[in-house]
Amino acid sequence: MAGPETPELAAAAVAGGADIVELGFPFSDPLADGPTIRLAAERALAQGMRTAACLDCLRRTRERVDVPLVPMTYAALLETYGWERFAGDAELAGATSLIVADLPVDLRPELRRVQLVAPTSSDERIRLAAEQTDGWLYLVTLTGTTGARSELSPELAPLVERTRRLTKAPLHAGFGISTPAYAAAAAELADGIVVGSAALAAAEEGASGLERFVASLRAAIN
């Protein structure tokens, strides 16, 4: 989540083995997110992390790391800031792509972004998302919000199998992947994993805690 400590945390994640860093741009009503990311968003907003401040945070993070940086937010933020303005300013600040969690694939097709598909997505929607996505396809592994779970979602394997029949795009699985064991299991199915809530929890111990956690995930999937 964008904040004063984000550039240091991003550098720690990369040192631990992260290939991509997703930066949350906080929104007051994050419908896709569970309690951990909601709390992080509330803290960021309390720290004054509005869009301009988040873009500056992205810029400072880009100065620290050279991996792809992907801001993740919600459509209302872009609507308020301006769709084209946001896309241009994010790119200038160092963004590689975008994730807009609540923006359907058939809206704003001109906005280059990573598309999300879920177990509830039809084959037609998956095909369209794969055609429109920027680089890779984000597989939402379960029906629900982000957050750590007690087991890897049983919906992931069927979703991967169905999606692979429809596209050759790389598939990265997220939502509910919180431990090295879950990461390894998900990586057996998908091409990559996305870890959010568990990484934020690890970051509560500071940069060194986050680096150790990411390194444990990297070791597991290697």
C-alpha positions in Angstrom: 0.0 0.0 0.0 1.3 3.4 -0.9 2.8 5.3 2.0 6.0 6.9 3.4 7.7 3.5 3.9 6.7 2.0 0.5 9.9 2.6 -1.4 11.9 0.8 1.3 9.4 -2.0 1.5 9.4 -2.5 -2.3 13.2 -2.7 -2.3 13.0 -5.3 0.4 10.5 -7.3 -1.5 12.7 -7.3 -4.6 15.7 -8.3 -2.5 13.7 -11.2 -1.2 13.0 -12.3 -4.8 9.8 -10.5 -6.0 9.6 -10.2 -9.8 6.8 -7.6 -9.8 5.6 -5.1 -7.1 2.0 -4.1 -6.9 1.3 -0.8 -5.2 -2.1 -0.2 -3.7 -3.5 3.3 -4.3 -6.0 3.5 -1.4 -9.7 3.9 -1.9 -12.3 4.4 0.7 -14.5 1.5 -0.3 -12.3 -1.3 -1.6 -14.9 -3.9 -2.5 -12.5 -6.6 -3.6 -10.3 -6.4 -0.5 -10.5 -8.1 2.9 -9.7 -6.7 6.3 -5.9 -6.6 6.1 -5.8 -4.5 2.9 -8.8 -2.4 4.0 -6.9 -1.5 7.2 -3.8 -0.6 5.1 -5.9 1.6 2.9 -7.5 3.4 5.9 -4.0 4.0 7.3 -2.8 5.3 4.0 -5.7 7.7 3.7 -5.1 8.9 7.2 -1.5 9.6 6.3 -2.8 11.8 3.4 -2.1 9.4 0.6 -4.4 10.8 -2.1 -3.7 10.3 -5.8 -1.0 12.9 -6.2 0.8 11.6 -3.1 0.5 8.0 -4.4 2.0 8.9 -7.8 4.9 10.6 -6.0 5.3 7.4 -3.9 5.3 5.4 -7.2 8.0 7.7 -8.5 10.2 7.3 -5.4 9.7 3.6 -5.5 10.8 3.5 -9.2 14.0 5.2 -8.1 14.7 2.2 -5.7 13.7 -0.8 -7.9 13.9 -1.8 -11.5 11.2 -4.6 -11.6 7.8 -3.9 -13.1 5.6 -1.7 -10.8 1.8 -2.1 -11.1 -0.5 0.3 -9.2 -3.7 -1.3 -8.1 -6.9 0.7 -7.4 -10.5 1.2 -8.2 -12.4 2.9 -11.0 -13.8 5.8 -8.9 -10.2 7.1 -8.3 -9.5 7.2 -12.0 -12.9 8.7 -12.8 -12.2 11.5 -10.3 -8.6 12.1 -11.4 -9.3 11.7 -15.1 -8.8 8.4 -17.0 -6.2 9.6 -19.6 -4.5 11.9 -17.1 -4.1 9.0 -14.6 -2.7 6.6 -17.2 -0.2 9.2 -18.4 0.9 10.4 -15.0 1.3 6.8 -13.7 3.4 5.9 -16.7 5.6 9.0 -16.2 6.0 8.0 -12.5 7.3 4.6 -13.4 4.2 2.3 -13.7 4.6 -0.7 -16.0 0.9 -1.4 -16.1 -2.3 -0.9 -13.9 -4.8 -3.1 -12.1 -8.3 -1.6 -11.7 -10.1 -4.2 -9.6 -13.7 -3.2 -10.3 -13.5 -2.1 -13.9 -15.2 -4.6 -16.2 -13.1 -5.8 -19.2 -15.5 -4.3 -21.8 -15.3 -0.8 -20.2 -12.5 1.6 -21.0 -10.8 -0.8 -23.4 -8.3 2.0 -24.3 -6.9 1.8 -20.7 -3.9 -0.6 -20.8 -4.2 -2.8 -17.7 -3.9 -6.3 -16.3 -7.3 -8.0 -16.5 -8.8 -10.1 -13.8 -10.9 -13.3 -14.2 -12.6 -15.3 -11.5 -14.2 -18.8 -11.2 -17.5 -17.1 -12.0 -16.2 -15.7 -15.3 -17.8 -17.2 -18.4 -15.5 -18.5 -21.2 -16.5 -15.5 -23.3 -15.4 -13.1 -20.6 -12.1 -15.0 -20.1 -11.4 -14.9 -23.9 -12.1 -11.1 -23.9 -10.0 -10.5 -20.8 -7.1 -12.5 -22.3 -7.3 -10.5 -25.6 -7.3 -7.2 -23.7 -4.9 -7.9 -20.8 -1.5 -6.2 -20.5 1.1 -8.9 -20.3 -0.5 -11.4 -18.0 -3.9 -12.5 -16.7 -4.7 -12.2 -13.0 -6.6 -15.3 -11.8 -8.8 -14.5 -8.8 -8.6 -18.0 -7.2 -11.9 -17.8 -5.2 -15.2 -16.1 -5.0 -14.8 -13.5 -2.3 -12.4 -10.8 -1.1 -8.6 -10.8 -0.6 -7.1 -12.2 2.5 -5.3 -15.1 4.0 -7.1 -18.4 4.0 -6.8 -21.7 5.9 -6.3 -23.7 2.6 -5.6 -23.1 -1.1 -8.8 -22.5 -3.0 -10.1 -25.7 -4.7 -11.5 -23.4 -7.4 -8.0 -22.6 -8.7 -7.2 -25.8 -10.5 -10.5 -25.8 -12.6 -10.0 -22.1 -13.4 -6.5 -22.6 -14.6 -7.5 -25.6 -16.7 -10.4 -23.7 -18.3 -8.4 -20.6 -18.9 -5.4 -22.5 -20.5 -7.8 -23.8 -23.0 -8.8 -20.3 -24.0 -5.5 -18.4 -24.0 -1.7 -18.7 -24.1 -1.3 -15.6 -21.9 0.7 -16.1 -18.6 -1.6 -16.8 -15.7 -0.8 -15.4 -12.2 -2.9 -16.6 -9.4 -3.9 -14.4 -6.4 -6.3 -14.1 -3.5 -5.8 -16.3 -0.4 -2.1 -17.3 -1.1 -0.6 -16.7 2.3 2.1 -19.3 3.0 5.1 -20.9 1.2 3.2 -24.1 1.0 0.2 -22.5 -0.7 2.6 -20.6 -2.9 4.2 -23.8 -4.1 0.9 -25.5 -4.7 -0.4 -22.5 -6.7 2.8 -22.3 -8.7 2.4 -25.9 -9.7 -0.8 -24.8 -11.5 -0.2 -21.2 -12.6 2.7 -19.3 -14.1 3.1 -17.0 -11.1 1.5 -16.0 -7.8 0.3 -12.8 -6.3 0.5 -12.3 -2.5 -1.1 -9.3 -0.9 -2.5 -9.5 2.6 0.1 -11.9 3.9 2.8 -9.6 2.5 1.2 -6.6 4.2 1.2 -8.6 7.5 4.8 -9.4 7.1 5.6 -5.8 6.4 4.3 -4.9 9.9 7.7 -6.3 11.1 9.5 -3.8 8.8 11.5 -4.2 5.6 13.6 -7.1 7.0 10.4 -9.0 7.9 9.0 -8.5 4.4 12.2 -9.5 2.8 12.3 -12.8 4.8 8.7 -13.5 4.0 9.2 -13.0 0.2 12.4 -15.0 0.3 10.4 -17.9 1.9 7.9 -17.7 -1.0 10.6 -17.6 -3.6 12.4 -20.6 -2.1 9.1 -22.6 -2.0 8.2 -21.9 -5.7 11.7 -22.5 -6.9 
